[in-house]
Amino acid sequence: MKTLEVFDPAMCCSSGVCGVEVDPLLAQFASDLKWAEEKGVQVSRHNLGQEPQAFASNPAVVKEMEAGMDRLPVIVVNGHIASTGMYPTRQQLAQKLGIPSHTLDAMAVKAAPCCSPKSGCC
Amino acid sequence: MTLPTAHTRYLFFTGKGGVGKTSLSCAMGLSMAEAGRKVLIVSTDPASNLDEVLGVTLGQRPTAIPTVKGLFALNIDPEASAREYRERMVAPYRGVLPAAAIASMEEQFSGACTVEIAAFDEFSKLLGQPQATAEFDHVIFDTAPTGHTLRLLTLPSAWSEFIASSDSGASCLGPLAGLEKQKSLYAATVERLCDPASTAVILVSRPDTSALREAERTRVELVELGVSNLQLAINGLFSTDHTDDPIASAMMQRADAAMAAVPAGLNKLPRTLTPFLPLGTVGLWALRLMVHPDTASVAVTNDNATTPLPGPLSALVEEIAKAGHGVIMAMGKGGVGKTTVAAAIALALAKRGFPVHLSTTDPAAHVDAAVGESIALLAVSRIDPATEIALYTVEVLAKAGSNLDTNGRAMLEEDLRSPCTEEIAVFRAFARAVDAGKEGFVVLDTAPTGHTILLLDAAESYHREVLRTQGDMPEAVRRLLPRLRDPDYTKVLIVTLPEATPVHEAERLQADLARAKIQPFAWVINQSLLASGTRNPLLAQRGNYEIPFIRRVADEFSSRCALIPWLPEPPIGAKGLAQLTD
């Protein structure tokens, strides 16, 4: 089974609504994870503020954080780091997970370029 | 003199700040202990003065009160609990995760929600787990001012619902890792609150129309929460045989009128009355007088002690008017008259020809009632959390919701239902109101102390957040904290009463503001009997009791100070308010 792990920076909600301004990218990403799950991917998401244990027990992720907190979010696909410091789009996720692109729903996959993950949350 | 009585194991006192919740809960605890019961008094107010009233330094564990067998007390300081909680969550990862990661975790646990949760957590340990207080026959909660109390009490059911209805993992409750595990404890807490056989809630009010209205509001909300064992305690009822004094007769008439018009719902509750005490209730001896009034020998004195009195409010208005614009914030504990002072200043500025916006963040807004009629140049508005949340929700969904599929939208909506959305939404409205001060005058009547501090705290973390954000931050939010700190832009007035507790509270508020680098412009002492010119012996005695408090404020705490006398004509409506500044 394909696995997708997301190591988020410390933030209190995954959609970013509790930040000063809502981050559309985060809301989109949360929705994309749900989509991946529906395609049979085992998705787990860890927030540094809530589940530090998940970070501590993954040496590769700790190493990334040592290099700089801006490496978060770390996206791990099938146990290997697939991307750091950004939330991939649904198309990128599909590619990394090897989900055939024709299964992408006919929907706008827009990434809002202005938001860094750190702008997100309270 | 009758003190409230109840046979339930848990007792709650609730009411507007300054109505005497702490005094009554301590007097009741004392009287129960004297009757051979083992009693624990608990305060959950972040600005509690339980220590002061009992004359003992309290902590987070029950402390025996010397000389009173069977009486114990403890103070839950939610901020200290939040710190402990944060440490518990973060400590295991020190040295395991990089320092930057630890710092970012700590930041997460420094927010307003963490303080609320930590307080509630402590509170439910006492209420939800009977064994925690098993050695006591009664546990009396001297709860925080009404707004805070309600929040504290509504949280469990709100969150129970939130947890139950969240199918994608309640994300915004994140800082409370393990909240789900606490669910049964919180449920037990709610259940106990609603069980009339184990819990009684005593609504405390002064014999005063606005305090009674507040108590009725609380009653309705408690009934909606399912709390049914309620009683009413009227504290400080004044009566006199000497009706020749205009102040005394006005005070008696006002109390009589308020008592004749007790809202219907409150009127049906069992009721106790405690009389006006000229000497306050700080210290065990004063509490003993409350419990055994027959032993009191009231030394009546007709000597009106003399002390130089601070100037009138009009002098402050004069100085404020010179700037031509800016924000005036009346701050202080609930019940000291912030709304009255804010409305009087707003009115006086409008009369001088300035456009003025009067706005309140007080959940129990009485601004409209205080002004009474529409005045040219004066606009009155209320920051209403429900409205602000609705606006924010619409804005967020419009901005971020359009790209989302059904699932994504459902998750976003779920997050918008979380408790911190309210903080954010209200905060934005507050920032907007402050922004309007660059053109005309904005007068803000802020919410009670604890809430105000949270608001400023929120402002501070926003401020820090802003520095890192490239996103499209509203200009008003970005400029808020620098504006609050600019004495030419923002003038903070600390409003207090010439009594022990309110002055002590105000002093704490000033210290809190200083930590946020905000210097108050002036202090306003409201409702002084000393300045009222009363000749009634009981009231004159009370007036003399005010002197040390007036001196401390005028000589030690403030750079500018104004004194408002107790007014026989109530400060309601344009004419009534004008008395304060004419």
Interface residues (C-beta under 8 A of the other chain):
Chain A: P9 A10 M11 C12 C13 S14 S15 V17 C18 G19 V20 E21 V22 D23 P24 A27 Q28 A30 S31 D32 K34 W35 N47 L48 G49 Q50 E51 P52 F55 A56 V62 M65 E66 G68 M69 D105 M107 A108 K110 C114 C115 S116 K118 S119 C122
Chain B: M89 V90 P92 Y93 V96 L97 P98 A100 A101 S104 M105 E107 Q108 F109 G111 C113 S168 S171 C172 G174 P175 A177 V396 K399 A400 G401 N403 L404 D405 N407 G408 R409 M411 L412 D415 L416 S418 C420 T421 E423 I424 S461 Y462 E465 V466 R468 T469 Q470 G471 D472 M473 P474 V477
